[in-house]
Amino acid sequence: MNRKMYHTLKRLTDIAGAIVGLLAIAPLTPFIALAIKIESPGPILVKLNRVSRGKTIRILKFRSMVDGAELLKPSLRHLNERGDGPFFKIRNDPRLTKTGKLIRKFRLDEFPQLWNVLRGELSLVGPRPHEPEEVVHYPKQYAHLVLVKAGVTGLSQVNGASKLKFLEELTLDQHYLQRQSLALDWKILAKTISILFFDPTAV
């Protein structure tokens, strides 16, 4: 299959998958929204800066943290468990709300990103999207990762995600780009769905 055909079919898969995903989450959306609003003040959805195709985009997520969580990040850097690179991760992040912990456990907070997929800003499968201040620290041999369309899921996401070391994650994303195919995309999507239903903490 030539690259043009692959990207055409990949885009059609993105559109179909995003529509199915949004329809699937629709019955739960009012309950998620109500729980978020009851527990803490602030918006139901948040827009987070991520890099895809070399540009900063605003991805949508259900709010899982207190309003203004990004402003609290500098004061929590001493708790960062990711000491091997620029990524930020705290297992028991004090900014998380109770509702946020629940929707994150089942990855429900990420479903609004499917709107970004419909808009063509993200793909269902691709390198993991990271913040602008993180991608500037990518080693030169991995700098090209930010020039392609990032994915809601991907090879690194289904093989440990934030549990991976910095360079391990980048290596997996590079491995994906070198071997891209519809078969690999569908395999990653199938593994993602399997994890969501049987081991939601693994993604």
RONUVO-477795 format. One line per field, with one value per residue: residue number from 1; y, x, z of N, C-alpha, C in turn. Coordinates in Angstrom, 2 decimals, padded with zeros to 5 digits. Example, Ala and Ser with C-alpha at 12.3 -4.5 7.8 and 13.67 -1.06 7.14 Angstrom:
BEGIN
k: c(1; 2)
n_north: c(-005.69; -002.25)
n_east: c(013.19; 012.85)
n_up: c(007.80; 007.08)
ca_north: c(-004.50; -001.06)
ca_east: c(012.30; 013.67)
ca_up: c(007.80; 007.14)
c_north: c(-003.30; 000.03)
c_east: c(013.20; 012.90)
c_up: c(007.80; 007.87)
//
This chain:
BEGIN
k: c(1; 2; 3; 4; 5; 6; 7; 8; 9; 10; 11; 12; 13; 14; 15; 16; 17; 18; 19; 20; 21; 22; 23; 24; 25; 26; 27; 28; 29; 30; 31; 32; 33; 34; 35; 36; 37; 38; 39; 40; 41; 42; 43; 44; 45; 46; 47; 48; 49; 50; 51; 52; 53; 54; 55; 56; 57; 58; 59; 60; 61; 62; 63; 64; 65; 66; 67; 68; 69; 70; 71; 72; 73; 74; 75; 76; 77; 78; 79; 80; 81; 82; 83; 84; 85; 86; 87; 88; 89; 90; 91; 92; 93; 94; 95; 96; 97; 98; 99; 100; 101; 102; 103; 104; 105; 106; 107; 108; 109; 110; 111; 112; 113; 114; 115; 116; 117; 118; 119; 120; 121; 122; 123; 124; 125; 126; 127; 128; 129; 130; 131; 132; 133; 134; 135; 136; 137; 138; 139; 140; 141; 142; 143; 144; 145; 146; 147; 148; 149; 150; 151; 152; 153; 154; 155; 156; 157; 158; 159; 160; 161; 162; 163; 164; 165; 166; 167; 168; 169; 170; 171; 172; 173; 174; 175; 176; 177; 178; 179; 180; 181; 182; 183; 184; 185; 186; 187; 188; 189; 190; 191; 192; 193; 194; 195; 196; 197; 198; 199; 200; 201; 202; 203)
n_north: c(-001.20; 002.20; 005.32; 007.48; 006.26; 004.86; 006.97; 008.14; 006.09; 005.84; 008.28; 008.04; 005.96; 007.24; 009.18; 007.55; 006.01; 008.02; 009.06; 006.81; 006.46; 008.87; 008.66; 006.47; 007.43; 009.35; 008.76; 008.73; 011.21; 013.42; 012.64; 012.52; 015.20; 016.44; 015.37; 016.42; 019.20; 019.37; 018.59; 020.38; 023.84; 025.33; 024.75; 022.17; 020.93; 020.96; 022.72; 021.74; 022.45; 020.90; 019.29; 018.73; 017.68; 019.61; 021.89; 023.82; 022.63; 022.68; 020.39; 018.63; 017.68; 015.97; 017.72; 016.75; 017.62; 020.11; 023.42; 025.52; 023.97; 023.83; 026.09; 025.39; 023.63; 024.34; 024.50; 021.91; 020.48; 019.24; 016.84; 015.36; 012.32; 011.55; 011.43; 011.12; 012.67; 015.35; 015.03; 015.17; 013.69; 012.59; 010.11; 010.05; 012.59; 015.63; 017.48; 016.23; 015.55; 013.73; 012.76; 013.09; 011.18; 008.85; 009.00; 009.10; 006.63; 004.90; 005.99; 007.82; 010.54; 011.19; 010.94; 013.29; 014.14; 013.01; 014.79; 016.44; 014.65; 014.38; 016.95; 016.82; 017.36; 015.55; 012.06; 008.81; 006.90; 007.31; 009.03; 009.86; 012.77; 015.63; 018.30; 021.68; 022.68; 020.38; 018.91; 020.34; 019.35; 016.97; 014.62; 015.13; 013.06; 012.28; 014.39; 014.65; 013.46; 015.23; 016.42; 014.98; 013.85; 013.60; 011.01; 009.80; 007.35; 004.96; 003.26; 003.57; 004.28; 001.93; 000.28; 000.79; 003.58; 006.40; 005.03; 004.27; 004.88; 008.02; 007.97; 005.44; 005.67; 007.50; 006.00; 003.88; 005.31; 006.20; 003.76; 003.00; 004.91; 004.14; 001.76; 002.06; 001.12; 000.10; -002.30; -002.38; -000.10; -000.91; -003.06; -001.78; -000.20; -002.23; -003.38; -001.21; -000.93; -003.39; -003.07; -000.93; -002.13; -004.34; -003.81; -001.00; 000.63; 000.27; 001.81)
n_east: c(000.85; 000.61; 001.88; 000.10; -002.41; -002.46; -002.53; -004.96; -006.81; -006.22; -007.10; -009.86; -010.39; -009.82; -011.90; -014.22; -013.72; -013.58; -016.18; -017.66; -016.56; -017.29; -020.06; -020.32; -019.49; -021.36; -023.84; -022.82; -021.76; -023.38; -023.50; -020.82; -020.12; -021.83; -020.85; -018.27; -018.78; -020.22; -018.35; -016.12; -015.40; -015.20; -014.39; -016.01; -014.75; -011.30; -008.72; -005.75; -002.33; -000.63; 001.72; 001.50; 002.13; 004.13; 003.02; 001.50; -001.33; -004.67; -005.80; -008.76; -010.09; -011.95; -012.19; -010.05; -008.72; -008.24; -009.45; -007.26; -004.98; -002.56; -001.17; -000.28; 001.69; 004.56; 005.08; 004.98; 007.01; 009.05; 007.99; 007.89; 008.00; 009.27; 012.31; 014.04; 013.87; 012.11; 009.43; 006.44; 005.19; 003.16; 002.29; 000.22; -001.19; -001.79; -003.51; -005.54; -009.02; -011.63; -013.53; -011.99; -009.95; -011.42; -012.47; -010.11; -009.01; -010.49; -009.97; -011.76; -011.58; -010.21; -011.75; -012.96; -010.92; -011.39; -012.81; -010.76; -009.58; -011.55; -011.38; -008.99; -006.63; -005.43; -004.59; -006.14; -004.21; -000.81; 002.35; 002.87; 001.25; 002.87; 003.67; 004.57; 006.82; 008.04; 008.72; 010.81; 013.02; 013.59; 015.98; 018.17; 017.93; 015.34; 013.76; 012.13; 009.75; 007.83; 006.88; 005.01; 001.55; 000.19; -001.07; -004.13; -003.91; -001.20; 001.89; 003.66; 001.85; 000.38; 002.22; 003.13; 003.18; 003.25; 004.79; 007.01; 010.50; 011.96; 013.49; 012.79; 010.10; 010.18; 011.65; 009.89; 007.82; 009.19; 009.77; 007.19; 006.62; 008.44; 007.42; 004.81; 001.50; -001.76; -002.46; -000.84; -001.82; -004.49; -003.98; -002.85; -005.05; -006.86; -005.52; -005.54; -008.31; -008.72; -007.15; -008.48; -010.87; -010.07; -007.73; -007.42; -005.52; -003.17; -002.66)
n_up: c(000.00; -000.92; 000.44; 000.28; -000.01; 002.40; 004.31; 003.63; 004.22; 006.90; 007.87; 007.40; 009.13; 011.51; 011.60; 011.63; 013.95; 015.91; 015.88; 016.70; 019.26; 020.55; 020.49; 022.13; 024.62; 025.11; 026.61; 029.21; 029.60; 030.73; 033.45; 034.19; 033.81; 035.68; 038.10; 038.13; 038.31; 040.73; 042.63; 042.55; 041.88; 038.61; 035.08; 033.06; 030.98; 030.02; 028.28; 027.03; 026.37; 023.78; 021.56; 018.12; 014.86; 014.67; 015.71; 018.33; 019.85; 021.22; 023.30; 024.24; 027.38; 029.95; 032.97; 035.49; 037.64; 040.25; 039.62; 037.80; 038.03; 036.62; 037.41; 039.89; 039.49; 039.49; 042.26; 043.02; 041.94; 043.32; 044.02; 041.78; 040.06; 037.82; 037.10; 035.00; 032.77; 031.00; 031.64; 033.70; 036.56; 039.16; 041.31; 043.30; 042.87; 044.41; 043.32; 042.02; 041.84; 043.58; 041.79; 039.52; 039.90; 039.60; 036.93; 035.55; 036.13; 034.56; 032.16; 031.17; 031.12; 028.84; 026.57; 025.35; 023.65; 021.25; 019.74; 018.89; 017.18; 015.17; 014.15; 012.91; 014.21; 015.89; 015.67; 015.86; 016.43; 017.13; 017.80; 021.25; 022.47; 023.74; 026.08; 025.04; 026.44; 027.14; 024.82; 023.74; 024.89; 023.71; 022.55; 019.72; 017.79; 018.05; 017.49; 015.27; 015.92; 016.84; 014.59; 013.27; 013.15; 016.30; 018.54; 020.08; 021.25; 021.21; 020.34; 022.50; 024.49; 024.95; 025.96; 028.53; 028.89; 030.95; 032.75; 031.51; 030.86; 029.90; 027.39; 026.54; 025.93; 023.78; 021.96; 021.39; 020.14; 017.89; 016.73; 016.00; 013.96; 012.04; 011.20; 010.44; 009.62; 008.49; 009.65; 011.93; 013.24; 013.76; 015.42; 017.64; 018.39; 019.07; 021.23; 022.96; 023.50; 024.75; 027.05; 028.27; 029.05; 030.58; 032.04; 033.07; 034.36; 033.09; 030.85)
ca_north: c(000.00; 003.41; 006.20; 008.30; 005.41; 004.58; 008.14; 008.32; 005.09; 006.16; 009.40; 007.50; 005.20; 008.25; 009.77; 006.53; 005.66; 009.15; 009.13; 005.69; 006.74; 009.96; 008.12; 005.54; 008.18; 010.31; 008.50; 008.99; 012.59; 014.26; 012.22; 012.96; 016.66; 016.79; 015.01; 017.39; 020.50; 019.28; 018.43; 021.53; 024.90; 025.36; 024.22; 020.72; 020.56; 021.79; 022.72; 021.60; 022.64; 019.74; 019.51; 017.76; 018.20; 020.76; 023.04; 023.68; 022.53; 022.65; 019.17; 018.65; 016.58; 016.26; 018.21; 015.76; 018.28; 021.37; 024.50; 026.19; 022.98; 024.12; 027.13; 024.76; 022.70; 024.69; 024.23; 020.46; 019.85; 018.40; 015.54; 014.71; 010.98; 011.32; 012.09; 010.75; 013.53; 016.55; 014.73; 015.44; 012.66; 012.31; 009.01; 010.53; 014.03; 016.30; 018.33; 015.40; 015.48; 012.34; 012.43; 013.00; 009.89; 007.81; 009.04; 008.77; 005.19; 004.25; 006.80; 008.56; 011.95; 011.39; 010.81; 014.52; 014.30; 012.53; 016.00; 016.84; 013.71; 014.79; 018.20; 016.55; 017.80; 014.33; 010.81; 007.81; 006.24; 008.10; 009.33; 010.48; 014.24; 016.19; 019.75; 022.39; 022.80; 019.05; 018.45; 021.04; 018.58; 015.73; 014.52; 015.45; 011.92; 012.08; 015.68; 014.52; 012.92; 016.30; 016.94; 014.16; 013.96; 012.81; 010.12; 009.60; 006.19; 004.68; 002.13; 003.83; 004.31; 000.57; -000.47; 001.35; 005.01; 007.20; 004.15; 004.10; 005.90; 009.06; 007.52; 004.25; 006.15; 008.09; 004.91; 003.17; 006.17; 006.17; 002.41; 003.04; 005.68; 003.39; 000.56; 002.42; 000.41; -000.04; -003.49; -001.99; 000.82; -001.68; -003.86; -000.87; 000.14; -003.41; -003.51; -000.10; -001.30; -004.49; -002.51; -000.11; -003.00; -005.36; -003.33; 000.44; 001.31; -000.04; 002.79)
ca_east: c(000.00; 001.43; 001.69; -001.11; -003.55; -002.42; -002.98; -006.39; -007.54; -006.00; -008.00; -011.21; -010.45; -009.88; -013.23; -015.17; -013.44; -013.92; -017.64; -018.10; -016.15; -018.11; -021.40; -020.24; -019.35; -022.47; -024.76; -022.15; -021.29; -024.09; -023.15; -019.43; -020.17; -022.46; -019.93; -017.16; -019.27; -020.62; -017.20; -015.22; -015.70; -014.35; -015.01; -016.14; -013.68; -010.10; -007.95; -004.35; -001.38; 000.15; 002.34; 001.16; 002.54; 004.99; 002.26; 000.82; -002.78; -005.36; -006.59; -009.85; -010.24; -012.77; -011.33; -009.85; -007.98; -008.81; -009.31; -005.98; -003.96; -001.27; -000.49; 000.27; 002.74; 005.91; 005.24; 004.96; 008.08; 009.88; 007.32; 007.92; 008.60; 009.96; 013.61; 014.90; 013.62; 011.32; 008.03; 006.00; 004.25; 003.05; 001.33; -000.91; -001.16; -002.76; -004.42; -006.63; -010.26; -012.12; -014.12; -010.88; -009.29; -012.29; -012.54; -008.78; -008.82; -011.11; -009.57; -012.91; -011.21; -009.56; -012.68; -013.17; -009.88; -011.91; -013.16; -009.52; -009.39; -012.47; -010.88; -007.74; -005.47; -004.85; -005.03; -006.42; -002.94; 000.36; 003.23; 002.16; 001.38; 003.43; 003.59; 005.63; 008.03; 008.65; 009.28; 012.06; 014.10; 013.81; 017.28; 018.11; 017.49; 013.90; 013.09; 011.13; 008.49; 006.84; 006.47; 003.92; 000.31; 000.21; -002.21; -004.82; -003.20; -000.04; 002.72; 004.18; 000.73; -000.08; 003.36; 003.62; 002.87; 004.05; 005.68; 008.23; 011.53; 011.88; 014.00; 012.03; 008.86; 010.52; 012.08; 008.69; 007.13; 009.99; 009.55; 005.88; 006.70; 009.23; 006.69; 003.40; 000.63; -003.10; -002.47; -000.27; -002.78; -005.63; -003.47; -002.73; -006.41; -007.42; -004.86; -006.04; -009.66; -008.56; -006.63; -009.54; -011.87; -009.55; -006.62; -007.39; -004.36; -001.98; -002.44)
ca_up: c(000.00; -000.95; 001.60; 000.10; 000.31; 003.84; 005.07; 003.35; 005.00; 008.32; 008.21; 007.45; 010.38; 012.58; 011.63; 012.07; 015.34; 016.79; 015.97; 017.54; 020.64; 021.09; 020.72; 023.26; 025.88; 025.22; 027.74; 030.50; 029.67; 031.72; 034.80; 034.41; 033.92; 036.96; 039.18; 038.11; 038.78; 042.13; 043.53; 042.62; 040.91; 037.43; 033.85; 032.92; 030.05; 030.03; 027.05; 027.41; 025.27; 023.35; 020.25; 017.08; 013.54; 014.84; 016.20; 019.62; 019.74; 022.52; 023.35; 025.20; 028.34; 031.12; 034.06; 036.55; 038.72; 040.71; 038.64; 037.93; 038.43; 035.98; 038.19; 041.08; 039.07; 039.98; 043.70; 043.24; 041.18; 044.20; 044.14; 040.48; 040.09; 036.55; 037.21; 033.87; 031.62; 031.27; 031.93; 035.07; 036.99; 040.59; 041.41; 044.08; 042.66; 045.30; 042.54; 041.52; 042.61; 043.70; 040.49; 038.59; 040.09; 039.05; 035.46; 035.04; 036.28; 033.40; 031.01; 030.65; 030.94; 027.55; 025.44; 024.57; 022.64; 019.97; 018.97; 018.22; 016.07; 014.11; 013.58; 012.20; 014.99; 016.41; 015.06; 016.89; 016.75; 016.76; 018.93; 022.37; 022.47; 024.97; 026.23; 024.33; 027.26; 027.25; 023.55; 023.43; 025.50; 022.98; 021.88; 018.30; 016.97; 018.23; 017.27; 014.21; 016.46; 017.04; 013.29; 012.75; 013.92; 017.53; 018.66; 021.35; 021.77; 020.39; 020.77; 023.85; 025.44; 025.29; 026.48; 029.79; 028.97; 031.87; 033.53; 030.72; 030.97; 028.88; 026.10; 026.14; 025.30; 022.48; 021.09; 020.93; 019.17; 016.66; 016.18; 015.34; 012.72; 011.07; 010.79; 010.31; 008.69; 009.03; 010.50; 013.22; 013.86; 014.29; 016.53; 018.78; 018.82; 019.73; 022.54; 023.78; 023.94; 025.70; 028.30; 028.88; 029.66; 031.50; 032.88; 032.79; 034.96; 032.30; 029.78)
c_north: c(001.25; 004.35; 007.03; 007.50; 005.12; 005.76; 008.44; 007.36; 005.33; 007.28; 008.92; 006.69; 006.14; 008.80; 008.77; 006.19; 006.77; 009.25; 008.02; 005.95; 007.82; 009.51; 007.20; 006.28; 009.09; 010.02; 008.82; 010.45; 013.46; 013.92; 012.64; 014.46; 017.09; 016.51; 016.00; 018.72; 020.48; 019.29; 019.67; 022.57; 024.86; 024.75; 022.70; 020.18; 021.50; 021.68; 022.77; 021.74; 021.35; 020.03; 018.37; 018.40; 019.51; 022.00; 022.75; 023.68; 022.50; 021.40; 019.26; 017.43; 016.98; 016.68; 017.18; 016.35; 019.53; 022.43; 025.23; 025.28; 023.29; 025.15; 026.57; 023.87; 023.07; 024.35; 022.74; 019.73; 018.95; 017.01; 014.76; 013.38; 010.65; 012.06; 011.85; 011.64; 014.68; 016.28; 014.87; 014.41; 012.49; 011.26; 009.44; 012.05; 014.72; 017.20; 017.55; 015.46; 014.01; 011.87; 012.23; 011.66; 008.78; 007.82; 008.78; 007.27; 004.44; 005.02; 007.58; 010.02; 012.24; 011.37; 012.12; 014.78; 013.82; 013.68; 016.52; 015.93; 014.09; 016.04; 018.01; 016.97; 016.63; 013.16; 009.86; 007.17; 007.11; 008.28; 010.05; 012.00; 014.76; 017.72; 020.42; 022.48; 021.46; 018.65; 019.16; 020.30; 017.24; 015.72; 014.68; 014.30; 011.62; 013.35; 015.59; 014.02; 014.00; 016.84; 016.14; 014.33; 013.03; 012.00; 010.08; 008.37; 005.91; 003.55; 002.34; 003.80; 002.91; -000.31; 000.18; 002.81; 005.73; 006.36; 003.93; 005.20; 006.81; 008.53; 006.26; 004.66; 006.69; 007.01; 004.13; 004.00; 006.20; 004.82; 002.37; 003.75; 004.93; 002.21; 000.81; 001.59; 000.35; -001.23; -003.14; -001.04; 000.04; -002.55; -003.01; -000.47; -001.02; -003.59; -002.42; -000.44; -002.41; -003.99; -001.71; -000.96; -003.92; -004.90; -001.84; 001.17; 001.12; 000.99; 004.06)
c_east: c(000.88; 001.03; 000.42; -002.35; -003.62; -002.99; -004.46; -007.22; -007.39; -006.94; -009.45; -011.42; -010.57; -011.30; -014.25; -014.98; -013.83; -015.43; -018.18; -017.77; -016.99; -019.54; -021.41; -020.19; -020.55; -023.42; -024.15; -021.80; -022.05; -023.71; -021.72; -019.40; -020.74; -021.53; -018.78; -017.60; -019.65; -019.40; -016.34; -015.60; -014.73; -015.04; -015.12; -015.04; -012.49; -009.42; -006.47; -003.44; -000.60; 000.69; 001.98; 001.45; 003.32; 004.31; 001.69; -000.67; -003.37; -006.24; -007.63; -009.83; -011.29; -011.83; -011.26; -009.11; -008.72; -008.59; -007.98; -004.84; -002.59; -000.47; 000.17; 001.47; 004.14; 006.13; 005.27; 006.10; 008.96; 009.27; 007.34; 008.67; 009.35; 011.29; 014.51; 014.70; 012.71; 009.88; 007.71; 004.94; 004.33; 001.96; 000.06; -000.93; -002.22; -003.75; -005.63; -007.84; -010.66; -012.74; -013.01; -010.16; -010.10; -012.29; -011.18; -008.52; -009.35; -010.88; -010.71; -012.57; -010.67; -010.51; -012.92; -012.09; -010.35; -012.43; -011.93; -009.21; -010.28; -011.99; -009.56; -006.49; -004.71; -005.31; -005.42; -005.13; -001.79; 001.28; 002.46; 002.34; 001.90; 003.38; 004.76; 006.93; 008.72; 009.36; 010.58; 013.27; 014.33; 015.23; 017.11; 017.56; 016.00; 013.10; 011.99; 009.78; 007.42; 006.31; 005.34; 002.69; 000.36; -001.08; -002.83; -004.26; -002.03; 000.78; 003.27; 003.06; 000.29; 001.06; 003.98; 003.33; 003.80; 004.96; 007.00; 009.24; 011.43; 012.30; 013.29; 010.76; 009.14; 010.93; 010.89; 007.92; 007.88; 009.81; 008.21; 005.97; 007.46; 008.46; 005.19; 002.68; -000.75; -003.19; -001.93; -001.21; -003.93; -005.21; -003.35; -004.10; -007.05; -006.82; -005.33; -007.41; -009.60; -008.09; -007.72; -010.57; -011.31; -008.41; -006.45; -006.19; -003.11; -001.67; -001.85)
c_up: c(000.00; 000.19; 001.50; 000.47; 001.80; 004.63; 004.83; 004.20; 006.50; 008.76; 008.30; 008.73; 011.57; 012.73; 012.17; 013.54; 016.31; 016.97; 016.88; 019.00; 021.29; 021.36; 021.94; 024.59; 026.13; 026.38; 029.10; 030.70; 030.68; 033.17; 035.16; 034.65; 035.26; 038.13; 039.28; 038.72; 040.26; 043.05; 043.64; 041.57; 039.74; 036.24; 033.87; 032.02; 030.22; 028.66; 027.41; 026.20; 025.01; 021.96; 019.31; 015.73; 013.65; 015.36; 017.58; 019.39; 021.15; 022.56; 024.47; 026.10; 029.36; 032.24; 035.19; 037.75; 039.18; 039.65; 038.88; 038.32; 037.84; 036.77; 039.44; 040.77; 039.58; 041.46; 044.02; 042.54; 042.04; 044.40; 042.84; 040.54; 038.80; 036.56; 036.03; 032.65; 032.00; 031.69; 033.42; 035.46; 038.51; 040.75; 042.16; 044.05; 043.53; 044.58; 042.02; 042.44; 042.72; 042.40; 039.46; 038.69; 039.45; 037.53; 034.83; 035.08; 035.07; 032.11; 030.39; 030.38; 029.54; 026.36; 024.68; 023.52; 021.27; 019.10; 018.24; 017.04; 014.90; 013.39; 012.84; 012.94; 015.60; 015.54; 016.18; 017.37; 016.26; 017.96; 020.04; 022.34; 023.80; 024.94; 025.50; 025.12; 027.48; 025.96; 023.18; 024.00; 024.80; 022.41; 020.37; 017.46; 017.09; 017.93; 016.22; 014.72; 016.59; 015.72; 012.67; 013.64; 015.13; 017.65; 020.05; 022.05; 020.83; 020.98; 022.18; 024.88; 025.85; 025.79; 027.71; 029.99; 029.94; 032.77; 032.80; 031.05; 029.75; 027.51; 025.62; 025.41; 023.91; 021.48; 020.55; 019.90; 017.84; 015.95; 015.42; 014.00; 011.64; 010.49; 010.62; 009.27; 009.30; 009.97; 011.89; 013.95; 014.51; 015.47; 017.80; 019.31; 019.57; 021.12; 023.49; 024.35; 024.98; 027.05; 029.02; 029.61; 030.74; 032.40; 032.66; 033.36; 034.10; 031.23; 030.34)
//
